[in-house]
């Protein structure tokens, strides 16, 4: 044929065998891959990247107490928790918060009265191995005293408060304080109370908290020495409108702040001398309970989903934190605790200018059922100024089997009545 070039390829026997062997090799690989995909009996099934096994799904990161993602699990405390969530209160159904295997909630509500434990004291006894709060001291020794000095600088219009030492105060005894510290509070009398100057009781009724300061913590020290000075600017004509309260505080084994005792000084009764310190050696008295308000909360546990839900329903009679507006901007912070450590926290929205706020907000945590008696909740009412965003603690409460009275009763009732909301009122504590 003219115009066409013909190439003749000559293959010897070895070239022909190589081509045939290559074809068989490719065919064998294809068959092997097909077997790996379709047959779990193949010894290479586990390491084959092309298999269609349904059990190899992306591994979800294990979460710990406090998370609201993933399925119920058994995790270690060291895992980092993921954010919690909350939703508007309604009929809390377990099917809304877990998978299809969860047992549906009934939405029943049980209101726990304050006097139920008096009528049925045996019903609320817990089988917890941890028991109630350890014998942390609730007051200082009868002869405990505090040494401090006051000095008013008329030139700079400043009040100097020097906290020196606690005397006859034991920290090395088995039931002694473990980490004592002093809270320094200055209260100011509003103008409409000026006629009662110097006549207010230790509860500081009719007075507004102007400033709160705190010393360093002295751990396990008998008669701890502080020697810390605090300064507050006060005009000379206003010094008589203030009162000083010193709170001797400590921590218990669950890291709760507890007040052991207090000392109150009406500054209108102090004999002030220019640039001269006024020395005080005061007997420490029993703390006077402040009326900080009450909070209504409910607890519910869903055993199949292993979810613990706390609902902040409402609060009433909150302490006034903004003297100018005579009101409070309150939000509620909830912390899930384990062995004194924070595992997860979340908070509600802020209710501005309301001493009786209504929330109806729920916060849900993942908690394994076998750990219900070991975890507990810290619930804090916080004043968060909507204008300046400044924050101040109003009061707090604790819920769990390791605490006393209504806090323990509500928790035990929740454990005995799964899938039901257990509602109770609690007093806020400072």
C-alpha positions in Angstrom: 0.0 0.0 0.0 1.4 3.4 -1.0 1.6 6.2 1.6 1.4 4.0 4.6 4.1 2.8 6.9 3.9 -0.6 8.4 5.7 -1.5 11.6 6.3 -5.1 12.4 6.8 -5.9 16.1 8.6 -9.1 16.8 8.2 -10.4 20.4 10.3 -13.3 21.6 9.0 -15.9 23.9 10.0 -14.1 27.1 8.2 -10.9 26.1 5.1 -12.8 25.4 5.3 -14.6 28.8 5.8 -11.2 30.6 2.7 -9.7 29.0 0.6 -12.7 29.9 1.9 -12.7 33.5 1.1 -9.0 33.9 -2.4 -9.6 32.7 -2.9 -12.4 35.2 -1.5 -10.3 38.0 -3.9 -7.4 37.4 -6.8 -9.9 37.2 -5.7 -11.5 40.6 -5.5 -8.0 42.2 -9.0 -7.2 41.0 -10.4 -10.4 42.3 -8.7 -9.9 45.7 -10.1 -6.4 46.1 -13.6 -7.7 45.2 -13.3 -10.4 47.8 -12.1 -7.9 50.5 -15.1 -5.7 49.7 -17.8 -8.5 49.8 -16.4 -11.2 52.1 -15.6 -10.6 55.8 -14.0 -14.1 55.8 -11.0 -12.8 53.9 -7.9 -12.5 56.2 -7.2 -9.1 54.7 -10.7 -7.8 55.4 -9.7 -5.8 58.4 -6.9 -3.9 56.7 -8.6 -3.4 53.4 -9.3 0.3 52.9 -12.1 -0.4 50.4 -14.4 -2.5 52.5 -18.0 -1.5 53.2 -18.2 -2.4 56.8 -21.0 -0.6 58.6 -19.2 -0.8 62.0 -16.3 1.5 60.9 -17.9 4.9 61.3 -16.0 8.1 62.3 -15.1 7.7 66.0 -16.9 10.3 68.1 -14.7 12.1 70.6 -15.5 10.9 74.1 -17.1 13.6 76.2 -17.2 13.9 80.0 -19.7 14.9 82.6 -21.4 18.1 81.5 -21.5 17.6 77.8 -24.7 17.4 75.9 -23.3 15.8 72.7 -22.9 12.2 71.8 -24.5 9.1 73.3 -24.3 7.9 76.9 -20.9 6.6 77.8 -18.4 5.8 80.5 -15.6 8.4 80.4 -12.8 9.6 82.6 -12.9 12.8 84.5 -9.8 14.1 82.7 -11.5 14.4 79.3 -12.2 18.0 78.3 -16.0 18.7 78.3 -17.9 20.2 75.5 -20.4 23.1 75.8 -23.8 22.5 77.5 -27.0 23.8 76.2 -30.3 24.9 77.5 -33.8 25.3 76.2 -37.1 26.9 77.2 -38.8 24.9 79.9 -41.8 22.9 78.9 -42.6 19.2 79.1 -39.1 17.8 79.3 -39.2 14.6 77.2 -36.3 12.2 77.1 -37.0 11.6 73.4 -36.1 15.2 72.7 -32.6 14.9 74.2 -31.5 11.3 73.3 -31.7 8.7 70.7 -34.6 6.5 69.7 -33.7 3.9 72.3 -34.4 6.3 75.2 -37.4 5.8 77.5 -39.9 8.5 77.0 -40.4 11.0 79.8 -43.7 11.6 81.4 -43.1 15.3 82.3 -44.6 14.8 85.8 -43.6 17.4 88.3 -43.2 16.7 92.0 -42.9 19.7 94.3 -40.7 19.1 97.3 -42.0 21.0 100.4 -39.7 22.4 103.0 -41.4 20.4 105.8 -41.6 17.0 104.0 -38.4 15.7 105.7 -39.9 16.5 109.1 -42.9 14.3 108.4 -41.0 11.5 106.7 -37.4 11.7 107.9 -36.6 8.1 107.0 -37.7 8.5 103.3 -34.8 10.8 102.4 -32.0 8.8 104.0 -29.4 8.2 101.3 -27.4 5.1 100.8 -24.5 7.1 99.5 -21.1 5.9 100.7 -19.8 9.4 100.7 -22.3 10.5 103.3 -23.1 14.1 104.2 -20.7 17.0 104.5 -17.6 16.3 106.5 -17.2 17.9 109.9 -16.0 21.3 108.6 -16.3 23.9 111.3 -19.4 26.1 111.1 -18.0 28.6 113.5 -14.7 29.7 115.1 -13.8 28.9 118.7 -15.6 30.8 121.3 -12.5 32.8 122.2 -11.5 33.5 118.7 -10.5 37.1 118.0 -9.4 39.3 115.2 -6.8 42.1 115.3 -7.1 45.0 112.8 -6.6 48.8 112.6 -8.5 51.7 111.0 -7.0 55.0 110.0 -8.7 57.9 108.2 -6.5 60.2 106.2 -8.2 63.6 106.2 -5.7 65.0 103.6 -6.4 62.3 100.9 -9.9 61.5 102.2 -9.1 57.8 102.4 -10.0 55.1 104.9 -7.2 52.6 105.5 -8.1 49.1 106.8 -5.3 46.9 108.0 -6.2 43.2 108.7 -3.5 41.9 111.0 -4.1 38.5 112.5 -6.6 35.9 113.8 -5.9 35.0 117.5 -6.9 31.7 119.2 -7.7 30.3 115.8 -6.7 26.7 115.1 -6.1 25.3 111.7 -4.1 22.2 112.6 -6.8 20.5 114.6 -8.7 17.7 112.7 -11.8 19.8 112.5 -10.0 23.1 112.1 -10.2 25.6 109.2 -8.2 24.5 106.2 -7.9 27.8 104.2 -9.1 30.8 106.2 -9.4 34.2 104.7 -11.1 37.5 105.5 -13.7 39.3 103.5 -13.8 43.1 104.1 -17.2 44.7 103.4 -18.1 48.4 103.6 -21.8 49.2 103.8 -23.2 52.7 103.2 -26.5 54.0 104.6 -28.8 55.6 102.0 -29.9 59.2 102.6 -33.4 58.2 103.8 -31.8 56.3 106.7 -29.5 59.1 107.9 -31.7 59.7 111.0 -30.9 56.1 112.2 -27.2 56.5 111.9 -25.4 54.2 114.3 -28.5 52.3 115.2 -28.5 49.7 112.5 -28.2 46.1 113.6 -25.6 43.5 112.6 -27.7 42.4 109.7 -27.0 45.7 108.0 -30.7 46.1 107.1 -31.3 49.4 105.3 -27.7 49.5 104.1 -26.2 49.0 100.7 -22.9 47.1 100.1 -20.5 49.6 98.7 -17.4 47.5 98.3 -16.1 44.0 99.1 -12.4 43.1 99.3 -10.6 39.9 100.3 -7.3 39.0 101.9 -5.1 36.2 100.7 -5.8 32.6 101.8 -3.7 31.3 104.6 -3.6 27.5 104.4 -3.3 25.4 107.5 -1.9 28.0 109.8 -2.7 28.5 113.5 -3.4 32.1 114.3 -2.8 33.1 110.7 -1.1 36.5 110.1 -2.4 38.6 107.1 -1.0 42.1 107.5 -2.8 43.4 104.4 -4.0 47.0 103.9 -7.1 48.0 102.0 -7.9 51.6 101.0 -11.3 53.2 100.3 -11.9 56.8 99.2 -14.5 58.3 101.5 -15.3 62.0 102.0 -14.9 63.2 105.6 -18.6 64.2 106.0 -19.6 60.7 104.8 -17.5 58.5 107.0 -20.2 58.3 109.6 -22.6 56.8 107.1 -20.5 53.6 106.7 -20.2 50.4 108.6 -17.5 47.8 108.3 -18.1 44.1 108.4 -15.3 41.5 108.5 -16.3 38.0 107.5 -14.0 35.1 108.6 -14.4 32.6 105.8 -13.1 29.1 104.9 -13.5 26.4 102.3 -15.0 23.0 103.0 -14.0 19.7 101.3 -16.4 20.5 98.4 -14.7 24.0 97.9 -17.8 25.7 99.2 -17.2 29.2 100.6 -18.4 29.1 104.2 -18.6 31.9 106.8 -17.2 31.0 110.2 -17.9 34.3 112.0 -18.0 38.0 111.7 -17.2 41.4 113.3 -19.2 44.6 112.6 -17.9 48.1 113.4 -20.1 51.2 113.0 -17.7 53.9 111.7 -19.8 56.7 113.2 -18.8 55.4 116.7 -15.0 55.4 116.0 -13.0 58.2 117.6 -11.0 59.4 114.6 -7.7 61.2 115.1 -5.6 62.7 112.2 -3.0 60.2 111.0 -3.5 58.0 114.0 -4.4 54.3 113.8 -7.3 53.0 115.8 -6.5 49.5 117.0 -9.2 46.9 117.4 -9.1 43.5 119.2 -12.6 42.2 118.6 -14.3 39.0 119.6 -15.5 37.0 116.6 -19.3 36.5 116.7 -21.6 34.1 115.0 -22.4 35.1 111.4 -25.8 36.7 110.8 -27.7 35.3 107.9 -28.5 37.8 105.2 -31.7 37.8 103.3 -30.4 37.4 99.7 -33.6 35.9 98.2 -34.9 32.5 97.2 -34.7 30.5 94.0 -37.1 27.8 92.6 -35.3 25.0 90.7 -36.3 21.6 89.5 -34.1 18.5 88.9 -34.7 15.6 86.5 -32.6 12.6 85.5 -33.2 10.4 82.4 -31.6 7.0 83.1 -31.5 5.6 79.6 -30.0 8.8 78.1 -28.0 9.4 81.3 -28.8 13.1 81.2 -29.2 15.4 84.3 -31.4 18.5 83.7 -31.7 21.4 86.1 -34.4 24.0 85.4 -34.0 27.5 86.8 -37.7 28.4 87.2 -37.7 31.7 89.0 -36.3 33.7 91.9 -37.9 36.1 94.3 -36.9 38.7 96.9 -33.4 39.1 95.4 -31.0 41.5 97.2 -30.8 45.0 95.6 -27.4 45.2 93.9 -27.9 48.5 92.1 -28.7 51.2 94.8 -29.2 53.9 92.2 -32.0 52.0 90.4 -33.0 50.0 93.5 -33.0 46.9 91.5 -30.9 43.9 90.2 -29.8 42.5 86.9 -29.6 38.8 87.6 -28.5 35.8 85.7 -27.9 32.3 87.1 -24.7 30.3 86.6 -24.8 26.5 87.0 -21.6 24.5 87.5 -21.4 20.7 87.5 -18.8 19.7 90.2 -16.9 16.5 90.9 -14.6 16.1 93.8 -14.3 19.8 94.2 -13.5 20.4 90.5 -15.5 22.2 87.9 -16.5 19.8 85.1 -18.9 22.0 83.1 -20.7 25.3 83.5 -23.4 27.3 81.8 -25.6 30.2 82.6 -29.1 31.6 81.8 -30.0 34.9 80.2 -29.8 38.2 82.2 -33.1 39.5 83.5 -32.6 43.3 83.9 -34.3 45.5 86.5 -36.1 42.6 88.2 -36.0 41.5 91.9 -38.4 38.6 91.1 -37.1 37.3 87.7 -38.8 34.4 85.9 -36.4 32.3 83.8 -37.9 28.9 82.9 -34.6 27.9 81.4 -33.1 24.4 81.5 -29.5 23.2 81.4 -28.7 19.6 80.6 -25.5 17.7 81.4 -24.4 14.1 80.5 -23.9 12.2 83.8 -23.4 8.4 84.0 -26.0 7.0 86.4 -23.4 5.4 88.6 -21.9 8.8 89.3 -25.1 10.5 90.4 -24.2 10.3 94.1 -20.7 11.7 93.4 -21.4 14.8 91.3 -23.2 17.9 92.6 -24.3 21.3 91.3 -23.3 24.8 92.3 -26.0 27.4 91.4 -25.0 31.0 91.7 -27.2 34.1 91.3 -25.0 36.8 89.7 -25.7 40.5 89.3 -24.5 41.4 85.8 -25.0 45.1 85.1 -26.5 45.4 81.6 -24.9 48.8 81.0 -21.3 48.3 82.4 -21.2 44.5 82.3 -19.8 44.5 85.9 -20.5 41.3 87.8 -21.1 40.7 91.5 -22.3 37.6 93.4 -25.7 37.8 95.0 -25.8 34.4 96.5 -25.4 30.7 95.8 -26.8 27.3 96.6 -25.6 23.7 96.3 -27.5 20.6 95.3 -26.3 17.0 95.8 -26.3 14.0 98.2 -23.3 15.4 100.1 -25.2 18.4 101.4 -27.8 19.0 104.0 -31.6 19.7 104.3 -33.5 20.5 101.1 -30.4 20.3 98.9 -29.9 16.6 99.7 -33.7 15.8 99.9 -34.3 17.1 96.3 -31.4 15.2 94.9 -32.4 11.9 96.6 -36.0 12.4 95.4 -34.7 12.9 91.9 -32.8 9.6 92.1 -35.9 7.8 93.4 -38.2 9.3 90.7 -36.5 9.1 87.3 -38.0 11.0 84.3 -39.9 13.3 86.8 -39.1 17.0 87.6 -38.5 17.5 91.3 -39.2 21.1 92.2 -38.0 22.9 95.4 -37.4 26.4 96.7 -34.0 27.2 98.2 -32.6 30.1 100.1 -29.6 31.8 98.6 -26.5 31.9 100.8 -23.6 34.4 100.8 
